[in-house]
Amino acid sequence: MAESADKTVVVKVGPEALLADVQAGRHTWLVDEPADVGGQDRGPTPYDLLLSALGACTAITLRLYATQKKWPLEGIEVRLRHQRVHQQDCEQCEQAGHMLEEVQKELRLLGPLTTEQRQRLEAISAKCPVQKTLTGSLRIVTSLVEETLIEE
């Protein structure tokens, strides 16, 4: 990878469990699947992390905007859910490939904001960088590197 190591996230999974050890810079955490799908439920799922990234980016973006505008935004709560839904007006909805990924994002804006301020903040929430990445033309380039034993 061309980027510096401090921007690289490394994920390791062993030979048996679904438990993943994640390292991003000096931060480490576990990612796992629920026990009912073969995991050990020792950490959030990959989709939990995806929604967490979107929610955190949304809240931070709203905080920065409200602070810049000197608006009385006292707190932000973002609730997110991921689901697969049928395409609207789809003749072949039951066939594979005719489902859409959908994230429902609910904002709770705390403080004595005007209706106009609340509406503006709702519009600004769609401008967070993570949401723009997810809804834009995201391209993922995968390369296979030679297998090497990594000593720790």
N, C-alpha and C positions, 0 to 999 in steps of 0.2 A: 504494500500500500504506500502511496506517495505521501500521505499525511504523516505528521509527527506522531510518535508513540503516545503522547498525552491525549490525543483525540481518538485513539483506537480503543474500541471495546473488545475484550476477549471473553469468549464464552467456552467453557469446557464441560463436557458430559462424559462420564465414565462408561464402562462396558455394559452395565446392567440397568441401573436406575434411570429415571427420566430427570433426575435432579441436575440442574445446571449451575455451575459456579461462574459468576459474572464478575469481571474486573473492568472498571472504567477509571483510569487514572489511579488515584489512591483509594478509591471506593470499591468495596466488594459487597456482593449480596447473592442470595440464592433465588433461583427461579425453579418452579416445579409445577406439576400437574396435580389435580385432585386425586385422591386415592381411588375413586370410582372409575377412573380412566387409566389406572396403572402407575400413578405417581405416588409420592409420599406426603403431599400437601405440606411441604416444609418451606414454601415461599409462594409469592404471587405467581400467577400464570403469565405466559407471554402476552396474552390479551389484556390482563390487568396492567402490565407495564406500559403497553401501548396507550391504553386509556389514561393512565397516570401521567404519561408524557403530555398528552393532549390537554388534560385538565390543568396540570401545573403551568403549562405554557399559556393557556387561556387566562388563568387567574393572574399570572405575573404580567401579562400584556395589559389586562384591565387595571391592575394596580399602577403600573407605570403611566398609563394614559390618564387615569383619574388624578394621580399626584401631579402630573404636568398641568392639568386643567384646574388644579386646586378644588376639586369636587369633594364633597363630604362622604366618600365611599369608606365605610368603616370595616367592611369585611366582604369576602367573596367566597361563595361555596359553589363548586362545580360538580354536578353528579353526571356520570356517564354510563351508558349501557351500549353494548355491542350485540348486534343480532344480524341474522341473514333474513332477508325479506324477498318476497316475489316482486319481480318487475311489474309495474303497473301496466294494465292493458296488454298483457303478454299472452299470446295464444299457446305458447309452449312452456308455460311456467313450471310444469312438473318435470321437464327435462333438465338434465345436468347442464350447468353453465347459465341458467336463466334465473339465478338468484343474485341479489345485490347485497353487498356488505353495507350495513347502516350503523351509524353511531348516533345515539340520541344524547344530546348535551343540554342539561338543564342548569340555568344560572340562577343563583340566589345572591342578589346584591343588597348588602346591609348598609343602612345609613339613610339620612334624610335627603335623598336624591329626588330631583324633579322627574316627571314622566319623560321629558325630553332627554334628560341625562341618562336615564335607564335605557331608553331606546337606542341612544347613541352607543352606550356601552355594549348592548346586545350586538349591534352592528360591528363594533370594534373586535368583539370576541372571535369573529370569523377571520380576523387578520393576524392571528398569532402565527408565528413561523411554523410551528409543527402542523397546524391545520392546513396551512398553505402547502406544505410539503405533501401531506397525505392526500389532498384533493387535487394537487397539480399533476404534472407529468413526471412522476417518480420513476426513475429507472434504477434497477438493481443489477449491477455487473458482478458476476461470480467468476472466480478463477480458482483452479485447483493447483495447490502447491505440493511438492514432493513430501512424502511422509518422512518425518524425522522424529526421533525420540526426544522429547523435551525434558531436560533435567530441571528439577526445582530445588 
